[in-house]
């Protein structure tokens, strides 16, 4: 499978929309393109999920810790095809709001594996 520029733009756009939704507290929007059998490995041991419902419930219960308090900046996104899957990687800086001031929190990496299910990418 050749990764077309149109498909690449579509996946990156969905990725950006998901995280914009996450930062604004819209968990339905954040999880809209997740497959039911999604596997998530977060940065903490409590952030490992093997299905959409478990992850959704976690993000609903913790969204007040993120909404309006976290920013993602200096984003560098790459996407490539590997054995029929699309691999999206992103490096970025997290900033958190503390006492009305934005402070650098840490540099991070995100990795997503997208698969095609019934002619749609999840």
N, C-alpha and C positions, 0 to 999 in steps of 0.2 A: 504494500500500500504506500503510495506516495502522499506525503503530507502537503496538501495544497495550501496556498496562502489564505484562501477563503476559510478553510477548516481551521487553520491556525488562528486566524482572527476571531472566529466564532468561539473557540475554546477559551482563548485569553479574555474575550469579552465576558463570557459566562463566569470565569474565575473572578474577574474584577467586580462584576455585579454581585456575586456571592459575598465577597468580603466587604463591599460597601453596605450590603444588607446586614451583615454580622455587626459591623461597627455602629450601625444605627439601631440595633436591637430587633431587626426584622428576621427572626429565626426561620420563618416560613420561606422567605426569600433566600436566606443563606443555604438552606437545605434543599431547595427546589430541584437541583440537578444531581442530587445524590441518589444512587441506586439503593434499594432496600438492604442489600447485603454489603454496604460500604464498610470498610475497615479503616479506623482512624487511630493513629498513634500520635497522641499529643505530647507536649513537653513534660507532663507530670504522669506518674503512674495511674492517677485517677482519671486520666484523659485517654484511655484506651477503650475503644468501642468496636464491636463486631457487627453492628447493624444500625440502620438509620434511626430507629425509635430510641435506642439507648443514647445515641449522640444527641438527638433532638431534645430529649428530656434534660440532659445535662446542660445544653446551651440555653434552654429556656430558664433553668434554675439559676444560671450564673450570668445572664445577660446584663443585669444591673451592675455588675462589676466591670463591664466593658463599655456600655452605651455612653457615649460622650466623654469617656475617660481614656480611650486608647486611640492612637493614630498609627498608621502604617506609612512609612515614608521611604524614599530612596529605593524604590522597587525596581528590581531587575528580573524580568521574566524570560524564560526560555521554554521552548516546547519542541519535542521531537517524537518520532514514531519508533516503536520497538516491538516487533512481532505482533503487529495488529493493534497494539495499545498506544495511546498518546500519553507521554510523560511530560508533565508541566513542572518546572522547578522555578522557585522564586527566592531571591535573597532580598532582605529588607531590614529596615530599622523600626523597632517599636518605640513609641513614645507614650508616656502615661501622664495624666494630669494629676498633679499633687498640689493642694492648696492654691488652686487657680493658676498654676504655672505648669507648662509642658516640660517634662524632663526625659532625656534619653533613657530607655530601659535596657534594651539589648538588641544586638544584631541577630537575625534569625534566618532559617531556611524553611521553606515549605515544599513539599513534593506531593503531587497529585497524579494518580494513574486513572486515565479516562478510558472507558471501553464502550464499544458500540453495541447497543441492545435494541433490537427491532428498528433499525435505521435511525437511531438517535444516540447521541453521546452523553454518557453519564460518568 
